Every structure is written in structure tokens, then in C-alpha cells.
Amino acid sequence: MTLVLHQHPLASFCHKVLIALYESGTPFERVLVNLGDEVSRTAFLALSPLGKMPALRDESRGRTVFETSIIIEYLDRYHPGSARLIPEDFDAALDVRLWDRFFDLYVQEPMQQIVSERMRADGSEARAQEARQALKRAYAVIEDRLAADDWITGETFTMADCAAAPGLFYAETLVPYGSDVPKLSAYHQRLMQRPSVARVLEEALPYFRYYPYKENLPARFKPSDAEA
Ligand SMILES: N[C@@H](CCC(=O)N[C@@H](CS)C(=O)NCC(=O)O)C(=O)O
């Protein structure tokens, strides 16, 4: 197989690329990266020196690609499937890239910060609280942006929605939506029902017991007492 995605099924940034791959239908293989396992970690660091997941290896072009947005741009250009995730039109593409950045920087980052404060021995409640405030500000901006039934940049599902789905899935377990963001709440539901997103979450099911805020997951994904 020419394309190999090195990933972990629980990792939100890996979800972003998996959603893109399922949207396009592009065939690929996957390698599970376990950073806690010496052999797996060493092999992954040889491929991705910063140790950030996911990484895509394209044997047919002899390239290894990092950074989720760049991976999706790369796939869209060199391995496009049935669905294109970045529009041809420059202004429309710019909008998609802007919202992709927004979800990575202002939703995924504070979300990861809150989770990491819980995991670290020296975790800080003050830092977690700041990140919660940042998420609330991001929610308000998304609410302002959304039109009634659309995806984040309009009628077409794009790379920006690939970024939105995992960020919002985990963020909502940390800072639940209030009644002030009804359009965001409805957008979240549309994302979760999208087959590519539902598939990624289904595949993560056996791993949700390792999520530090597993008690806040939607009932469908919450591990049973026996699994937890
Ligand atoms: N900006 C990067 C972020 C990737 C990232 O943070 N990945 C997380 C998993 S969701 C990771 O590899 N964490 C392991 C670590 O930081 O040691 C991207 O878009 O690819």
C-alpha cells in the first residue's frame, strides 16, 4: 500500500486526518503508534522527529508528511478521492484554511491543555481554567459564524469541518455548550452524524477508557464500569 498513516485511535489530530481519508475514500493503511512503548516510540521518532501524530508516509512519492492541515492539503492534491476537501477557488480555499486554523489553534489547543493539566503531576487548575475561558470565547466566535444548516464555511463539508469534529467532540466534554450557542450545538450534532466522523469515533471506542475525562463522554462512548 502506498499510503500509510501513523496514528493513535484516541488522538484528536489523528481523527482529523482519518475523517479526511474517509471522506475522500482514498485507500490507506495504518500503523498504531504507542508513545508509551519504547519500540513504537523509537520507530515513530525516526519518522516524525517532534513525535507529533499523525504522520503520513507516501511510498509512491518517497515522502513523509507531517502537520494535519498539510497532510490533508497533500492528500487533496496527490491522492484525491471522490470528495475534494479544499475548494479550487482561492477565496473559498482561504476561508477553509482560516477555519481549519481556527479549530486547531482555538479549540483543539485549549482542549488539549485542559486534558494535559489533568494528566500532569504538576497540573495547574489556573491554567486549565484559562483554557476553559478560551474555549468559551471560541464557542462564541463559531456561533457568530454559523448559518442555520451549513457546514462551517458553507454548503460543502471541507478540511475545516474535519478539524472541527474532533476538536468539538472532546471540547464539549470539558466545557459543555450553554443555551447561548444553539447553532454550535446543532452543528456539533450534524458533525457527529456525518458517516466519516461516526466511523472514527466508533473505531476509538475500545480506547475511550484511557481518556482522562471519560466520565464526561456522551453515554454512547462512555466505558462501562467493567471496561473503565
Ligand atoms: N499541529 C499538529 C498537532 C499534532 C498533535 O498535537 N498531536 C498529538 C496527538 S492529538 C500528539 O502527537 N501528542 C503527543 C505529544 O505531544 O507527545 C498537527 O496538526 O499535526
The ligand as an ORCA input file, in Angstrom:
! r2SCAN-3c Opt
* xyz 0 1
  N      -0.104     20.763     14.919
  C      -0.024     19.327     14.931
  C      -0.547     18.813     16.269
  C      -0.389     17.316     16.423
  C      -0.569     16.859     17.855
  O      -0.544     17.641     18.804
  N      -0.755     15.550     18.006
  C      -0.880     14.984     19.340
  C      -1.945     13.881     19.331
  S      -3.575     14.543     19.173
  C       0.420     14.309     19.724
  O       1.124     13.793     18.894
  N       0.735     14.318     21.010
  C       1.888     13.619     21.516
  C       2.881     14.531     22.138
  O       2.729     15.753     22.043
  O       3.824     13.996     22.746
  C      -0.815     18.777     13.747
  O      -1.757     19.429     13.259
  O      -0.448     17.691     13.256
*
